Amino acid sequence: MKTGIYSFIVSFFLLVAFMKRIESTKDVDGMTSSIITPFPEFFFTIFRYSVITSIIAVIIAILYLFSMREND
């Protein structure tokens, strides 16, 4: 349970800190344009990635606990 909560919180804050909201694209002519993601879409994307990360972390923790039980 703690693994899911902690992985969600850590991944959420890391994504907020390091995920870019503004992306630059270069056209064929060499012109650069910026695409700004709106805040609601940005935070829903971060939320989705955090949920996926926490689900993967919980699955890995469950597999690790089952493998430790088999060794005992």
Summary of the structure (lengths in Angstrom):
residues: 72
radius of gyration: 18.3
end to end distance: 22.6
largest distance: 64.9
contacts: 155
relative contact order: 0.17
helix: 69%
strand: 14%
